[in-house]
């Protein structure tokens, strides 16, 4: 496996872990994609972006608070 393929595989795994952590592992794929497309339309410098980022940062700090199926993930893994 090439280094690029390993990087892509790890990224896919970590993104999937976010879905699990949010409690959405059983959600319909179309629903998830629709939500992500809506999020993609939020300007990075907007107050809504900052608000959602703050919510996510707090969720990473609180081990298990949003995770319904496994150990807490470290914030550093996502940078």
N, C-alpha and C positions, 0 to 999 in steps of 0.2 A: 504494500500500500504506500503510495507516495505521501510526502509531507502535506501537500495541498489537500489530498483526499482525507487524511487524518484530521486536518484542521476543520474541513467541512463537516465531517462526521461528528466531531466534538461540538461544533456550533449547533448542529441539528439536535443533538442530544440535550444540550443546555437549553435550547429554545423549547423543546418538548417538556423539559423539567419545569419551566415557567408555567406552562399550561397546567401541569399537575399541581404545582404549588398554588395556583389561583383557584383550584377546585373545579377545573373545567375539563378534566380528562374524559368525561362522559358526554360532553357537549357535542352537538351536531357540528360537523366540519364546516358546513356552509355558514352557520352562525359564527363560528370562530373566525373564519376568513372575513366575513362581513364586518365584524368588530375590528379586526386588524386593519382592514381597509379604511374604516372610519378613523382609527387612530393615526394612520399614515397621513391623513389629510390635516392633522393638527400642526400648525406652524411651531417649529422648535423654540421660538422666542416668545410664544404666547403664554398668557397666565394659565390657560387650561393645560398646556404641556407641563408647566412647572407644578401645577396642582397634582396631576397624575404621577409625575416623577416623584414628588414628595410622598405620595401614598405608597408607591412601589418601594422607595428607599426605606420607609418605616416597616413595611412588610418583610424586607430582608433582614432588618435589625431584630425583629421579634421572631425568634425561632419557633416554627411550628404554628404560628398564629393563622396562617392561611394555607398551610400545607396539610392536606388531608390524607396523605399516603406515604410519607417518608421523612427522612431526616432533613434538618434545615440546610439550606444552601447558603454559602458565604457570598457576600456582596462582591468580593474581589474576583470571583469566578466570572463575573459578567462584564468586566472592564476590558 
